[in-house]
Amino acid sequence: MEDGSTLAPFSYGGKRKGRGLRSRARGGSRVLRTMLVCVCALCVVGGFILAAQFSSMAGIYRQDGEVQVVGSKWPAMQTSEGAIAETTTVGDEVKTNRRRLVSRIGFGSCTSRVAIAQPIWSNGIIPSDIDAWIWAGDIAYTDWPDVNCAKNPAHVHCNCTRDWLRSNPDSCLAGDVAHARLKFEEQLSNVEYIKFVNFMCSTSKENSWRSLDLSSCDRPILGTWDDHDYNWQDGDKRMPTKEEQKQLFLDAIGVPAHSPRRNKGRGLYWRHTLNEGVSGREIDVLLLDERFDRDTKPCHTRRDFCKFTNPRKTKYMWCKDFLEGGADGTGSCCKKDDLYWHGWCKLPQNRANPAWDQFCNPKSSSYGFADGNSKIFDKNSTDEALSWSVTDQVDDANDSSVLCEILGPQQRKWLKHELESSKAALKLVVSGSPLISNPTEVVCSQARKKHPAAYCKCYDDFDCFQPAQRNLLHMFTTAPGCVVVLTGDFHFSDIKVMASGLTNNTAVPAPCEGFRIDTVGLRPNGACDFVSGPAFGVIEVDWLTSPPIARLQIRGGGGQLLLEQKLPLDTCIPAA
């Protein structure tokens, strides 16, 4: 966390009722037939059940509703329970290739801040014989110094001019492209990781896999980023070098140079379809980008905390920017949620306003979008506070969103389209940030003599962005098929389903206290049912049962099964 508070990341999960999951998050108790699940292992975390499309296996790229044919391919044909035959035309010649039927998918995040051994690849992940791997963020800690700044404050990695981007000694390398390149190289050169990639890509030899499209391997490798491989802890859209960082990350996970994910001005969100063309066995994988267009934290989430801290302490210097920075000097924090969600939308008389759905109803298809001419207050009112337009109150007159964003307007439109149009029975949504953590207020700044304690109830996660969170939850619960969210960031694992912490550097033994306790009631086996050591997540689908069953698992560093929940794929129906 950037704010130096005592808060730490969290995970979430589901409580079983019959075949569904009961959600007590965000108002009301009801069965979510779209199973709300988080898996946290490695530094892998899982939340709702969600999917992204693996299009390159079938020779096409799909993005933003567009289809670009990369190669001429006939439909894939299933030839056995374990393989698919794929015919490809090359001139007048027809070639038949065999590729694996994906039934076991591994996922994880958060490798290591420094160069250490990563035995989990050889001891746990490879022996688990996975058919595909999904990165949920933090493949490398590209913003992290190579020294201990507390012991070496004068080191060049730790000694920098403080500003909104580099607010403490450990963040001096945020946005440094050259250092990020070295940190990615460090991870890609890890002996155990090389063994893993060679296992996934049987055609690769030595380091030749670096020139491959890893999503086209026999066992595809997919992924998205989070804050540390974005090169800024808890980073948002203000990152000055985000275009360069995006190219480095896509290089690291083997995305082709011609992929539209590399286009300037957009995040790296994408859809892949695993087992494409195999009726009844397709798995859509939706990779979200929660950094490129992410707003700063909403003002109310840290206002009190920042008022009660000491700005002379370097770890709190970011508060000056939060409260006094920005283009107009009123603070860089995002003001829209305070103005609309916690302001105008709370007034009962405004429910009759034609703009209510746009500004206040996360279930509406028009929610969150408005242009500069949208009026939500009476322009004839004698009270100036009730007569301004959208552009009078937002930081950017070109901003079409009326909520503090994590995904951004364009990605939200894309995600809604992909979820609604998907025919896959299982959809895996990959989120670098936890979707539901622990929305319980805790002390994030101890009381001082002249001030009371400050309370916070969110971390670097969706709990800070409640309107965006509720809109996303509505998308998932109304989508056809089973939606499973895989999340990362926090260095422990659970089924809510959450998987986070690949190495002992990020996942260490921890007591069940504070943020690690599930106060929401989403862990199936109790508030303290989590894994604190190195672990990774697995989703295993048994296609031969009727109905097919997805097993959501947390496995330890040696591949041993630690946590598991079962999801029959016929239980997922859209919520009303």
WOTAUR-V827390 format. One record per helix or strand. SS is the DSSP state (2 for helix, 1 for strand). FROM is the first residue (numbers start at 1). TO is the last residue. If there is no record, write none. Layout:
((SS FROM TO) (SS FROM TO))
This chain:
((1 15 17) (1 20 23) (1 30 32) (1 39 42) (1 44 44) (1 49 49) (1 52 52) (1 54 54) (2 56 58) (1 60 63) (1 66 69) (1 73 73) (1 77 78) (1 83 90) (1 93 100) (1 104 108) (2 120 125) (1 132 136) (2 169 171) (2 177 188) (2 191 200) (2 208 211) (2 214 216) (1 221 224) (2 227 230) (2 242 252) (2 260 262) (1 270 274) (1 283 287) (1 298 298) (2 299 307) (2 314 316) (2 318 324) (1 334 334) (2 336 341) (2 344 346) (2 348 352) (2 356 360) (1 369 369) (1 375 375) (2 384 386) (1 389 389) (2 390 393) (1 401 401) (2 409 421) (1 426 431) (1 442 445) (1 448 448) (1 451 451) (1 454 456) (2 462 464) (2 466 478) (1 482 488) (1 493 495) (1 498 501) (2 514 516) (1 530 531) (1 535 542) (1 549 556) (1 561 568))
